[in-house]
Amino acid sequence: MASRTRRHRAATGAPDGSRRRRVPMRLLLPSLVLVALMAMLMLRGYVHSEILADHRVRPPASSDQVPEKILNGGPVIDTRSGRTESLSLQDHRLVLTFDDGPDPTWTPKVLDVLKKHQAHAVFFVTGTMASRHPDLVRRMVEEGHEIGLHTFNHPDLSFQSKKRIDWELSQNQLAISGAAGIRTSLFRPPYSSFADAMDNKSWPVTEYIGKRGYITVVNNTDSEDWRKPGVEQIIRNATPKGGKGAIVLMHDSGGDRHQTVQALDTFLPDMKADGYEFDNLTEALGAPSAHTEVTGLDRWKGKAWIFLVQASDNITGVLVVGLAVIGFLVISRFVLMLLLSGVHARRVRRKGFRWGPTVTEPVSVLVPAYNEAKCIENTVRSLMASEHPIEVIVIDDGSSDGTARIVEAMGLPNVRVVRQMNAGKPAALNRGLANARYDIIVMMDGDTVFEPATVRELVQPFGNPEVGAVAGNAKVGNRDSLIGAWQHIEYVMGFNLDRRMYDMLRCMPTIPGAVGAFRRSALERVGGMSDDTLAEDTDITMAMHRDGWRVVYAENARAWTEAPESVQQLWSQRYRWSYGTMQAIWKHRKALVEKGPSGRFGRVGLPLVSLFMVLAPLLAPLIDVFLLYGLFFGPTQKTIVAWLGVLAIQVVCAAYAFRLDKERMTHLISLPLQQILYRQLMYVVLLQSWITALTGGRLRWQKLRRTGVVEAPGGPVPRQRSAGTREGDRRPVG
């Protein structure tokens, strides 16, 4: 008994036997992906000096605390181990130094010129550039040049704390060790000049740098190539007077350096002809090399750093492409929706428009129901108010809450109940189809109510013999909650504008399960409803297109459905929809290469559905990722303006959609919040659907909890019983 108890506690995961609450994988995995993307963006921002960069430059200060021998000494300052020494170069010794690189454009050109003239130089690299271009640092070392530190983010160190200085040095060394496998003892402060420019703010930094084991290298000859004064002027500035030795300041990064490269190609042979030698700093001073090989764990840390930086650049590049793609898709979809939905509305609303001869024949309405006790009475009573002659067949799919008994107890005319063991919605619809008497089949959900004119409006397009199916106008009935309002916007703006657009393009992807109609012969030709996917409505619609039938949208065939009222229920519903849509796209993929109507749908409809309903929602969170990054680290004003611009386009589309559907605009107040929060939920749903699809998982038809709050417009239909109802009319097909 004790053993069994221990096993039970181990299974539940808690000492007291209670079950631990674990974060669902559907939330954990997307959250980890978003965190990883933000981490990559922040790393990229750090190495591009967008995060933690300090661009302040301190103005000159007094120099009364700087030793005279430093102010009057040479450009090499050694404050290691308590020393205060200043060194200069011998005559006819030149050390070329290049700051701020390596640059992918100009550093290779500088290296080529140095190699051409067999000269060495010292490159004071920043950690940001070395991290991004490690191959150039490696080339510098391999070709015999010396490397020096120029900090990681190029801040003025006189503004920084000792902790920040240590960070700048260690990160700079980490980048160099990862790129070339060395450490260096040479350092040049950003914004430095000659030794006599040392002041009371920069001198304490120089002393501290020495305590950390570095030699500070300034310059005594400035080419001023950063001013771009012309090739001849750069050469004149870089030439020391009277054959003296010098440390020459140049730049291989920070802008267009073509003048530097041209000047170098002339300067080197001319100065060599005058007897000058171009050596590394330690060679010129006759000192041991500044480089020390890095091995072991430190080497692997450096390699890991370079790998992460390269990965962040590559991933960010992919994200930028993804952002461009989603931007293009969003704008394209909005433009198409605005243009084509307007054309559709004008066409069907013009005076005298008719689909064909008026359809007056009775139709069969199929209501698949599984545990719809709270909703089914409202649903059936709304059908009893129909202005079009109908028969109603309620297919009870193994309900355990008395759904069938409720309908039977209502005793309404032309209403039949068909019972079956639980087999899923497609099977229920096929059972209803087998029991239907009429040639036009209307399908609706058990939680939906129709207006009196809904069926009449829904079936009129069948006056055109080319029409095989009709999509109605599904609306959210419970829109008082925030989630309901968001779905109301989605239904009006997304689904209904989409259906107008797809109607004009003749590639409607989905007849909504809440309100749709089919020609019976068309259903039978494609084999009825299939359970191959979880989106049986999308599956059957695509099958209709491939069989050559036209699928249209009837805007006045309004149905009011109960939308999910919690995040969990909404997730369950959209998970099934998105996964089912992917299944349907995959099932009908052969349409891409087929001829005739099937090929037309495959090459028009399938790409549009894949782009607008699968790819675009999956990439949409990139908008918010870059929004957050831009707000905190990037150009905040431009980021806000760009986001508001996209939002403005969405508001215009939403307002137009609401106007077409004659809806009140007040619900659009929640649109900005919907675009931020709702998009994340759809991202989680789609990502989980992708994972399920790629891992070969399967979902079952899921049932949402209903409240029965949606009634037919105008209130419920009074209870009634018809004495003329024949028992034979209600007998189901076995």
C-alpha positions in Angstrom: 0.0 0.0 0.0 2.8 2.4 0.9 4.6 1.6 -2.3 1.4 2.3 -4.3 1.1 5.7 -2.5 4.7 6.6 -3.3 4.1 5.8 -7.0 1.0 7.9 -7.0 2.8 10.8 -5.5 5.6 10.5 -7.9 3.2 10.5 -10.8 1.5 13.6 -9.6 4.8 15.3 -9.0 4.1 16.8 -5.5 4.8 15.4 -2.0 1.2 15.7 -0.9 -0.1 14.0 -4.0 -1.5 17.2 -5.6 -0.8 17.6 -9.3 1.6 20.3 -10.3 0.5 22.8 -12.8 2.7 22.8 -15.8 2.9 25.5 -18.4 1.3 24.0 -21.6 3.7 23.3 -24.4 1.5 25.4 -26.7 2.3 28.4 -24.5 5.8 27.5 -23.4 7.3 26.8 -26.9 6.0 30.1 -28.5 7.1 32.0 -25.5 10.6 30.5 -25.7 10.7 31.3 -29.5 9.7 34.9 -28.8 12.3 35.3 -26.0 15.0 33.8 -28.2 14.1 36.2 -31.1 14.2 39.2 -28.7 17.5 38.0 -27.3 18.9 37.7 -30.8 17.6 41.2 -31.6 19.1 42.6 -28.5 22.4 41.0 -29.1 22.4 42.3 -32.6 21.5 45.8 -31.3 24.4 45.5 -28.8 27.0 44.7 -31.4 25.6 47.4 -33.6 25.9 50.0 -30.8 22.1 50.5 -30.6 21.9 49.1 -27.0 24.1 50.3 -24.1 26.0 52.6 -26.4 27.1 56.0 -25.0 27.9 58.6 -27.6 28.8 61.4 -25.2 32.1 63.2 -25.7 33.6 65.2 -22.8 34.9 68.7 -23.7 38.6 69.4 -22.8 39.4 69.9 -19.2 42.3 71.2 -17.1 45.6 69.2 -17.2 47.3 70.4 -14.0 47.1 66.8 -12.5 48.8 65.1 -15.5 52.5 64.6 -15.1 54.7 66.9 -17.2 56.7 64.0 -18.7 53.4 62.6 -20.1 52.3 65.9 -21.6 55.7 66.5 -23.1 56.4 62.9 -23.9 55.8 60.5 -26.7 52.6 58.8 -28.0 53.2 55.5 -26.1 52.2 55.7 -22.4 53.1 52.9 -20.0 51.4 53.0 -16.6 51.7 49.3 -15.8 52.8 48.2 -12.4 52.9 51.8 -11.1 55.1 53.1 -13.9 54.6 56.5 -15.5 56.7 56.2 -18.7 56.4 57.8 -22.1 58.0 56.4 -25.2 58.7 57.7 -28.7 59.9 56.1 -31.9 63.3 56.4 -33.4 63.9 58.5 -36.5 62.7 57.1 -39.8 60.4 54.7 -38.0 56.7 55.0 -38.9 53.9 53.0 -37.3 50.6 53.3 -39.2 47.6 52.9 -37.0 44.0 52.4 -38.2 41.1 53.0 -35.9 37.4 51.9 -35.7 37.5 48.8 -38.0 37.4 46.3 -39.3 35.1 47.5 -42.1 34.0 44.9 -44.7 34.5 47.4 -47.5 37.6 49.4 -46.7 39.7 47.2 -44.4 40.3 44.6 -47.1 41.4 47.4 -49.4 43.8 48.8 -46.8 45.2 45.3 -46.2 45.7 44.8 -49.9 47.7 48.0 -50.1 49.8 47.1 -47.1 50.5 43.7 -48.5 51.4 45.2 -51.9 54.1 47.4 -50.3 55.2 44.9 -47.7 54.3 47.1 -44.8 52.9 46.3 -41.3 50.5 48.4 -39.3 48.5 48.4 -36.0 44.7 48.1 -36.2 42.8 49.3 -33.2 39.6 47.5 -33.6 36.3 47.9 -31.8 34.6 44.8 -30.3 31.4 45.5 -32.3 33.2 45.4 -35.6 35.5 42.6 -34.7 32.5 40.5 -33.6 30.7 41.1 -36.9 33.8 40.7 -39.2 36.0 38.1 -37.5 37.5 37.0 -40.8 39.2 40.4 -41.2 40.7 40.3 -37.8 42.0 36.8 -38.5 43.5 38.1 -41.8 45.3 41.0 -40.0 47.0 38.6 -37.6 47.9 36.1 -40.4 49.5 38.9 -42.5 51.7 40.0 -39.6 49.8 43.1 -38.4 49.3 44.0 -34.7 45.9 44.3 -33.1 45.0 46.8 -30.4 41.8 47.4 -28.3 39.6 50.4 -29.1 36.9 49.4 -26.6 33.7 47.5 -27.5 31.2 50.2 -28.1 33.5 53.2 -28.6 32.4 55.3 -25.6 34.3 58.2 -24.0 35.8 56.3 -21.1 36.1 59.4 -19.0 32.3 59.2 -18.5 32.4 55.6 -17.5 32.7 53.7 -14.3 35.6 51.3 -13.7 33.1 48.4 -14.0 32.1 49.7 -17.5 35.7 50.1 -18.5 36.5 46.6 -17.5 33.4 45.4 -19.5 34.5 47.3 -22.6 38.0 45.8 -22.4 36.9 42.3 -21.6 34.3 42.2 -24.4 36.8 43.7 -26.8 39.3 40.9 -25.9 36.6 38.3 -26.2 35.8 39.3 -29.7 39.5 39.3 -30.7 40.1 35.9 -29.1 37.1 34.5 -30.8 38.2 35.9 -34.2 41.9 35.3 -34.2 42.8 33.3 -31.1 44.9 36.0 -29.5 44.9 38.6 -26.7 46.6 42.0 -27.0 48.2 44.4 -24.6 47.8 47.5 -26.8 45.0 50.0 -26.2 43.9 53.2 -27.7 41.1 55.3 -26.0 38.3 56.5 -28.2 38.4 60.2 -29.1 42.1 60.4 -28.1 44.6 62.7 -29.7 48.2 63.6 -28.9 49.8 63.0 -25.5 49.7 66.8 -24.7 45.9 66.6 -25.0 45.7 64.4 -21.9 43.7 66.1 -19.1 42.5 65.6 -15.6 39.5 63.5 -16.9 41.4 61.2 -19.3 44.6 60.7 -17.2 42.9 58.7 -14.4 41.5 56.4 -17.0 45.0 55.9 -18.6 46.3 55.1 -15.1 43.6 52.5 -14.5 44.1 51.0 -18.0 47.7 50.5 -17.1 46.8 48.7 -13.9 44.8 46.3 -16.0 48.0 45.5 -18.0 47.6 47.6 -21.1 49.9 50.0 -22.9 48.1 53.1 -24.0 48.9 54.3 -27.6 47.9 57.7 -28.8 49.5 59.4 -31.8 51.7 62.3 -32.7 50.8 62.6 -36.4 47.2 62.8 -37.5 46.4 62.3 -41.1 42.9 63.8 -40.6 41.6 61.4 -43.2 38.3 61.4 -41.4 37.8 65.0 -42.8 38.2 63.7 -46.4 40.5 66.6 -47.2 41.8 65.0 -50.4 44.6 62.5 -51.1 47.4 65.0 -51.3 46.4 66.7 -48.0 46.2 63.3 -46.2 49.7 62.5 -47.4 51.0 65.9 -46.2 49.3 65.5 -42.8 50.7 62.0 -42.4 54.3 62.9 -43.2 56.5 63.6 -40.2 58.9 66.6 -40.2 62.6 66.2 -40.4 62.8 62.4 -40.7 61.5 61.9 -37.2 59.7 58.7 -36.1 55.9 58.9 -35.7 52.7 57.0 -34.9 50.3 58.0 -37.7 46.6 58.0 -37.1 44.3 56.8 -40.0 41.0 55.1 -40.2 39.8 52.0 -42.0 36.1 52.4 -41.0 33.5 55.0 -40.1 32.5 56.0 -43.6 33.9 56.4 -47.1 37.7 55.7 -46.9 38.6 55.7 -50.6 40.8 58.8 -50.0 42.7 56.9 -47.3 43.3 53.9 -49.5 44.5 56.1 -52.4 46.7 58.1 -50.2 48.2 55.0 -48.6 49.1 53.6 -52.0 51.2 56.7 -52.7 52.4 57.4 -49.2 54.0 53.9 -48.6 56.4 53.8 -51.6 57.3 57.5 -51.3 58.2 57.2 -47.6 60.1 53.9 -48.1 62.1 55.7 -50.8 63.0 58.3 -48.1 64.4 55.6 -45.9 61.3 55.0 -43.6 60.4 51.6 -42.3 56.8 50.6 -41.6 56.7 48.2 -38.6 54.4 47.0 -35.9 54.6 49.0 -32.7 56.4 46.4 -30.7 58.9 45.9 -33.7 59.5 49.6 -33.8 60.1 49.7 -30.0 62.1 46.5 -30.0 59.7 45.0 -27.5 58.1 41.6 -27.3 55.0 41.1 -29.4 51.7 42.5 -28.0 49.9 39.3 -28.9 49.4 36.3 -26.6 47.8 33.1 -27.8 44.5 32.2 -26.3 43.8 28.5 -25.6 41.4 26.3 -23.7 38.2 27.6 -22.3 38.9 31.3 -23.1 39.3 30.3 -26.7 36.0 28.5 -26.8 34.3 31.4 -25.1 35.5 33.6 -27.8 34.4 31.2 -30.5 30.9 30.9 -28.9 30.6 34.7 -28.8 31.5 35.0 -32.5 29.0 32.3 -33.3 26.2 34.0 -31.4 26.9 37.3 -33.0 26.9 35.8 -36.5 23.7 34.0 -35.6 22.1 37.1 -34.4 23.0 39.0 -37.6 21.7 36.1 -39.7 18.5 35.6 -37.7 17.9 39.4 -37.7 18.4 39.4 -41.4 15.8 36.7 -41.8 13.5 38.6 -39.4 13.8 41.8 -41.5 13.0 39.8 -44.6 10.0 38.3 -42.7 8.9 41.8 -41.6 9.1 43.0 -45.2 7.1 40.0 -46.3 4.4 40.5 -43.7 4.3 44.2 -44.5 3.8 43.4 -48.2 1.2 40.7 -47.4 -0.7 43.0 -45.0 -0.8 45.9 -47.4 -1.6 43.7 -50.4 -4.4 42.0 -48.6 -5.9 45.3 -47.5 -5.6 46.8 -51.0 -7.2 43.7 -52.5 -10.0 43.7 -49.9 -10.8 47.4 -50.3 -10.9 47.3 -54.0 -12.6 43.9 -54.6 -15.0 44.1 -51.7 -16.2 47.5 -53.0 -16.7 46.1 -56.5 -18.6 43.1 -55.0 -20.8 45.4 -52.9 -21.7 47.6 -55.9 -22.4 44.5 -58.0 -24.8 42.7 -55.7 -26.5 46.0 -54.5 -27.2 47.5 -57.8 -30.9 47.9 -58.7 -32.3 45.0 -60.4 -29.4 42.6 -59.6 -30.5 38.9 -59.6 -28.5 35.7 -59.4 -31.1 34.1 -61.7 -34.7 33.0 -61.4 -36.0 33.4 -57.8 -35.5 30.3 -55.8 -38.8 29.4 -54.0 -38.5 25.6 -53.6 -38.2 24.2 -50.0 -34.8 23.5 -48.6 -33.4 21.2 -46.0 -31.6 22.7 -43.0 -29.1 20.4 -41.3 -28.2 21.2 -37.6 -25.4 18.9 -36.3 -25.5 19.0 -32.5 -23.3 17.6 -29.8 -24.2 18.6 -26.3 -26.0 21.8 -27.4 -28.7 21.8 -24.7 -28.1 25.4 -23.8 -28.3 26.6 -27.4 -30.4 24.2 -29.5 -33.9 25.7 -28.6 -32.9 29.2 -29.7 -31.4 27.7 -32.8 -34.5 25.7 -33.8 -37.0 28.4 -32.9 -35.1 30.9 -35.1 -35.5 28.6 -38.0 -39.3 28.4 -37.4 -39.5 32.1 -38.2 -37.9 31.6 -41.6 -39.5 33.4 -44.5 -38.5 30.5 -46.8 -40.1 27.0 -46.7 -37.8 24.6 -44.9 -37.5 21.3 -43.2 -35.1 21.1 -40.2 -33.1 18.0 -39.4 -31.3 18.1 -36.1 -28.6 15.4 -36.0 -27.8 14.5 -32.5 -24.2 13.2 -32.5 -24.3 11.2 -29.3 -25.1 14.1 -27.0 -25.1 13.3 -23.3 -27.0 16.4 -22.1 -30.4 15.7 -23.6 -30.1 17.8 -26.7 -32.3 15.5 -28.8 -35.0 15.3 -26.1 -35.2 19.1 -25.9 -35.8 19.3 -29.7 -38.4 16.5 -29.6 -40.2 18.1 -26.7 -40.6 21.3 -28.6 -43.0 19.5 -31.0 -42.4 21.9 -33.9 -43.6 21.3 -37.4 -41.1 20.2 -40.1 -38.5 19.5 -37.4 -36.9 16.0 -37.2 -34.3 14.6 -34.9 -31.8 12.0 -36.1 -29.8 10.2 -33.5 -26.4 8.6 -34.0 -23.5 7.4 -31.9 -20.8 10.1 -31.5 -18.9 10.1 -34.8 -18.0 13.8 -35.4 -19.4 16.7 -37.3 -18.7 15.4 -40.9 -20.5 12.1 -40.2 -23.4 14.0 -38.6 -23.8 16.2 -41.7 -23.6 13.2 -44.0 -26.3 11.5 -41.9 -28.4 14.6 -42.2 -27.8 14.7 -46.0 -29.1 11.1 -46.3 -32.3 12.1 -44.5 -32.9 15.4 -46.4 -35.7 15.6 -48.8 -34.8 18.6 -50.9 -32.2 19.5 -53.5 -30.7 22.5 -51.6 -29.0 21.8 -48.3 -28.4 24.6 -45.7 -25.9 23.8 -43.0 -25.6 25.6 -39.6 -24.1 25.1 -36.2 -26.1 24.1 -33.1 -25.1 27.4 -31.4 -26.2 29.7 -34.2 -29.5 31.5 -34.8 -30.8 32.7 -38.2 -32.8 35.8 -39.0 -36.2 35.3 -40.7 -34.7 36.2 -44.1 -31.5 34.3 -43.7 -32.5 31.1 -45.5 -34.2 33.0 -48.3 -31.2 35.2 -48.9 -28.8 32.2 -48.7 -30.4 30.2 -51.4 -31.1 32.8 -54.0 -27.7 32.4 -55.7 -28.7 28.9 -56.7 -30.8 30.6 -59.4 -27.5 30.5 -61.2 -26.9 26.9 -62.3 -23.1 27.5 -62.0 -23.3 28.0 -58.2 -22.6 25.0 -56.2 -22.3 26.5 -52.7 -23.0 29.8 -50.9 -21.3 31.4 -47.9 -23.5 33.4 -45.6 -22.6 36.3 -43.3 -21.6 34.9 -39.9 -21.8 37.5 -37.1 -20.8 37.3 -33.4 -23.8 37.4 -31.2 -22.1 37.8 -27.9 -19.9 40.8 -28.5 -20.3 42.5 -25.1 -17.0 41.1 -23.7 -13.6 42.3 -24.8 -12.8 38.9 -26.4 -16.3 39.0 -28.1 -15.6 42.5 -29.4 -12.3 41.4 -30.9 -13.9 38.5 -32.6 -16.7 40.8 -33.9 -14.1 42.9 -35.5 -12.4 39.9 -36.9 -15.6 38.5 -38.4 -16.7 41.7 -40.0 -13.3 42.9 -41.1 -11.4 39.7 -41.8 -13.9 37.0 -42.7 -16.6 39.0 -44.5 -14.3 41.4 -46.4 -12.2 38.3 -47.3 -15.2 36.5 -48.6 -16.2 39.4 -50.8 -12.6 39.5 -52.2 -12.5 35.7 -52.7 -15.9 35.8 -54.3 -14.6 38.3 -56.9 -11.5 36.2 -57.5 -13.7 33.0 -57.7 -11.6 31.2 -55.1 -13.6 31.3 -51.9 -11.7 29.0 -49.5 -14.4 28.4 -46.8 -18.1 28.1 -46.5 -18.6 28.9 -42.8 -20.1 26.1 -40.8 -22.4 28.5 -39.1 -24.2 29.5 -42.3 -23.7 27.9 -45.6 -25.7 26.3 -48.4 -24.9 23.6 -51.0 -26.5 22.2 -54.0 -27.2 18.6 -53.2 -26.0 17.3 -56.5 -22.7 19.2 -56.0 -22.2 17.6 -52.5 -22.9 14.1 -53.9 -20.4 14.6 -56.8 -17.6 15.4 -54.4 -18.5 12.6 -52.0 -20.2 14.5 -49.3 -18.5 15.9 -46.1 -15.1 14.4 -45.4 -13.5 13.7 -42.1 -10.0 13.8 -43.6 -9.4 17.2 -42.0 -10.6 19.1 -38.9 -11.8 22.0 -41.2 -14.5 20.1 -43.0 -16.0 23.3 -44.2 -12.8 24.4 -45.8 -12.2 20.9 -47.2 -15.7 20.7 -48.9 -15.4 24.2 -50.3 -12.0 23.4 -51.9 -13.5 20.2 -53.3 -16.4 22.2 -54.8 -13.9 24.5 -56.6 -11.9 21.6 -57.9 -15.1 20.0 -59.2 -15.9 23.2 -61.3 -18.6 24.7 -59.1 -18.8 28.4 -58.4 -18.8 29.4 -54.7 -20.3 32.8 -53.8 -21.0 35.1 -50.8 -24.5 36.2 -49.8 -24.0 39.3 -47.6 -27.7 39.5 -46.5 -27.8 35.9 -45.3 -27.0 36.8 -41.7 -26.4 34.3 -38.9 -25.6 35.0 -35.3 -23.2 32.7 -33.7 -21.9 32.3 -30.1 -18.2 33.0 -30.2 -15.8 31.6 -27.5 -15.9 33.7 -24.3 -12.5 32.7 -22.9 -8.9 32.6 -24.1 -8.8 28.8 -23.7 -12.0 28.2 -25.7 -10.8 30.7 -28.4 -7.5 28.9 -28.6 -9.2 25.5 -28.9 -11.4 26.8 -31.7 -8.7 28.5 -33.7 -6.2 25.7 -33.2 -8.7 23.4 -34.9 -9.4 25.9 -37.6 -5.8 26.7 -38.4 -4.7 23.0 -38.3 -7.6 22.0 -40.3 -6.9 24.6 -42.9 -3.3 23.4 -43.2 -4.7 19.8 -43.6 -7.1 21.0 -46.3 -4.3 22.9 -48.2 -2.1 19.8 -48.1 -5.0 17.5 -49.1 -5.8 19.6 -52.2 -2.2 20.4 -53.1 -2.5 18.5 -56.4 -4.7 21.3 -57.7 -1.5 23.3 -58.2 -0.5 21.2 -61.2 -4.0 20.1 -62.5 -5.8 21.7 -65.4 -9.3 23.2 -65.7 -11.2 24.6 -62.7 -9.1 22.6 -60.3 -5.9 24.0 -61.7 -7.3 27.6 -61.6 -8.2 27.2 -57.9 -4.8 25.5 -57.2 -2.8 28.4 -58.7 -5.0 31.2 -57.4 -6.9 30.1 -54.4 -4.3 27.8 -52.6 -1.5 30.4 -52.8 -3.8 33.2 -51.5 -5.1 31.0 -48.7 -1.5 29.9 -47.8 -0.2 33.5 -47.8 -3.1 35.3 -46.1 -4.4 32.6 -43.7 -1.2 30.7 -42.7 2.0 32.6 -43.5 0.8 36.1 -42.7 -0.6 35.4 -39.2 2.5 33.3 -38.4 4.8 36.3 -39.3 2.5 39.0 -37.9 4.2 39.0 -34.4 7.3 40.3 -36.0 5.5 43.6 -36.2 5.2 43.7 -32.4 8.7 42.3 -31.8 10.2 45.1 -33.9 7.8 47.6 -32.3 9.1 46.7 -28.8 12.7 46.8 -30.0 12.2 50.1 -31.7 10.4 51.7 -28.7 13.2 50.8 -26.3 16.4 50.7 -28.4 15.8 52.0 -31.9 14.5 55.1 -33.5 11.4 55.5 -31.2 9.7 58.2 -33.1 10.0 56.4 -36.5 8.9 53.2 -35.0 5.7 54.7 -33.5 5.0 56.5 -36.8 5.4 53.3 -38.8 3.2 51.3 -36.4 0.5 54.0 -36.4 0.7 54.0 -40.2 -0.1 50.3 -40.3 -2.8 50.7 -37.7 -4.3 53.5 -39.7 -4.6 51.3 -42.8 -6.3 48.6 -40.6 -8.7 51.2 -39.2 -9.6 52.3 -42.7 -10.3 48.7 -43.7 -12.2 48.0 -40.5 -14.3 51.1 -40.8 -15.1 50.3 -44.5 -16.1 46.7 -43.5 -18.3 47.9 -40.7 -19.9 50.4 -43.1 -20.6 47.6 -45.6 -22.1 45.4 -42.9 -24.0 48.4 -41.4 -22.4 47.8 -38.0 -21.8 50.4 -35.3 -18.3 51.9 -35.3 -18.0 52.0 -31.5 -16.6 48.5 -31.4 -13.5 49.7 -33.3 -12.3 51.4 -30.1 -10.7 48.1 -29.1 -9.0 47.6 -32.5 -5.5 48.9 -31.4 -5.5 46.5 -28.4 -6.8 43.7 -30.6 -3.9 44.2 -33.0 -1.4 43.9 -30.2 -2.8 41.1 -28.0 -5.0 39.1 -30.4 -2.2 38.7 -32.8 -0.1 37.0 -30.2 -2.8 34.5 -29.5 -3.1 33.7 -33.3 0.7 33.3 -33.4 0.6 30.8 -30.6 -2.2 28.9 -32.3 -0.5 28.8 -35.7 2.9 27.9 -34.3 1.3 25.0 -32.3 -0.5 24.0 -35.5 2.7 23.9 -37.4 4.3 21.8 -34.7 1.4 19.4 -34.7 1.6 19.1 -38.5 5.3 18.7 -38.7 5.4 16.1 -35.9 2.5 14.1 -37.4 0.1 14.7 -34.5 -3.6 14.6 -34.9 -6.4 16.6 -33.3 -9.9 15.5 -32.5 -13.0 17.5 -33.2 -13.3 19.7 -30.2 -16.4 20.9 -28.4 -16.6 24.4 -27.0 -18.6 25.2 -23.9 -21.7 27.2 -24.8 -23.9 29.6 -22.7 -26.9 29.9 -25.0 -26.9 33.7 -24.7 -27.5 34.2 -28.5 -31.1 34.5 -29.5 -32.8 35.3 -32.8 -33.1 39.0 -33.5 -36.4 40.2 -32.1 -36.5 37.6 -29.4 -37.3 33.9 -29.2 -40.0 32.4 -31.4 -43.1 31.4 -29.2 -43.5 27.8 -28.5 -45.9 26.1 -30.9 -47.1 22.6 -31.9 -48.7 21.8 -35.2 -51.5 19.2 -35.2 -50.9 18.6 -38.8 -47.4 17.2 -38.4 -47.2 13.7 -39.7 -45.2 11.2 -37.7 -43.9 9.8 -40.9 -42.3 13.1 -41.8 -40.1 12.8 -38.7 -38.9 9.3 -39.2 -35.1 9.3 -39.8 -33.2 7.2 -42.3 -31.5 4.4 -40.5 
